Amino acid sequence: MIRIAKTAPNRIEMEFEGDSIDEDTMQNAIEELIALTKDMEHGQLLYRLQRFPWPSLAAIGVKFGHLPDLFKMLGRFDRCAVLSDESWLRTASDIEGALIPGLEIKGFRMDEAEAADAWLTRTD
């Protein structure tokens, strides 16, 4: 299950539960995320991942089919914080942040939610 909430005009929070993501779940999540972020500017994205839910091959296909829309959507965000107790997810988040121009991504432990929020909302 993927829960998506727009918690402020420029903030999206996502939470992932379960062991896998199927094709329908991926399709619905992408459509909801694109709709919620349509008019967003300087967005903040907060992911909560207790553990990584592996997408099925069909779900990966859905995601690839939406890549142009997803890249356009990512351009609406300035920062993304990833909360996870899985160290490899936090490390992958930090690496991904170095690879996507214009988007800062940083990983935090689940017990660092306040620090993640402060990092997301800071004004430089």
C-alpha positions in Angstrom: 0.0 0.0 0.0 1.1 3.5 -0.8 -0.4 6.4 1.1 0.0 9.9 -0.4 -1.1 13.1 1.4 -0.8 16.7 0.5 -0.1 18.1 4.0 0.6 21.7 2.9 0.4 23.7 -0.4 4.0 22.6 -1.2 4.3 19.4 0.8 3.6 15.8 -0.1 4.1 12.9 2.4 4.2 9.3 1.2 4.2 6.1 3.3 4.8 2.7 2.0 3.6 -0.5 3.6 3.8 -4.1 2.6 6.3 -6.3 0.9 5.5 -5.5 -2.7 3.8 -3.0 -5.1 1.6 -4.4 -7.8 0.7 -2.9 -11.2 -2.6 -1.3 -10.0 -1.1 0.1 -6.8 1.7 1.7 -8.9 -0.7 3.1 -11.5 -3.0 4.6 -8.9 -0.1 6.1 -6.8 1.5 7.7 -9.9 -1.8 9.2 -11.0 -2.6 10.5 -7.5 0.9 12.0 -7.1 0.8 13.8 -10.5 -2.6 15.2 -9.7 -1.6 16.4 -6.3 1.5 18.1 -7.5 0.1 19.6 -10.7 0.3 23.3 -9.5 3.1 22.8 -6.9 6.2 24.9 -6.8 9.3 24.6 -4.5 7.9 21.4 -3.2 8.9 19.3 -0.2 8.6 15.5 -0.4 8.7 13.2 2.7 9.0 9.5 2.2 8.4 7.0 5.1 9.8 3.6 4.3 9.9 1.1 7.1 11.3 -1.3 4.6 11.5 -1.2 0.8 8.4 -2.6 -0.9 9.7 -4.4 -4.0 7.7 -3.5 -7.1 6.5 -6.3 -9.4 7.8 -6.3 -13.0 4.4 -5.1 -14.1 4.6 -2.2 -11.6 8.1 -1.3 -12.9 6.6 -1.3 -16.4 3.9 1.2 -15.3 6.6 3.4 -13.8 8.7 3.4 -17.0 5.6 4.3 -19.0 5.1 7.4 -16.8 8.8 8.5 -16.7 8.3 11.8 -18.7 5.5 12.8 -16.3 7.5 11.7 -13.3 10.6 13.7 -14.3 8.4 16.8 -15.0 6.8 16.3 -11.5 10.2 16.0 -9.8 11.1 19.4 -11.2 8.4 20.8 -8.9 10.3 19.7 -5.8 13.3 21.3 -4.1 13.9 18.7 -1.4 13.1 15.1 -0.6 13.6 13.5 2.8 13.6 9.7 3.1 12.9 8.3 6.6 14.0 4.7 6.9 15.7 2.4 9.4 17.3 0.6 6.4 20.7 2.1 6.1 21.0 1.0 2.4 17.9 3.1 1.6 19.3 6.2 3.3 22.6 5.7 1.5 20.8 5.2 -1.9 18.7 8.3 -1.2 21.9 10.4 -0.6 23.4 9.0 -3.8 20.3 9.7 -5.8 20.2 13.2 -4.5 23.7 13.8 -6.0 22.5 12.5 -9.4 19.3 14.5 -9.9 19.9 18.2 -10.7 17.9 20.7 -8.8 16.6 18.2 -6.2 18.2 17.7 -2.8 17.5 14.2 -1.4 18.7 13.2 2.1 18.1 10.0 4.1 17.2 10.0 7.8 16.5 7.3 10.4 12.9 6.8 11.4 13.6 8.4 14.8 14.9 11.5 13.1 11.5 12.7 11.8 12.0 16.2 13.4 15.4 16.6 11.8 14.0 15.6 8.5 11.2 18.1 8.8 13.6 20.9 9.8 15.8 20.0 6.8 12.8 20.1 4.4 11.5 23.4 5.7 14.8 25.3 6.1 15.3 28.4 4.2 18.8 29.0 3.0 
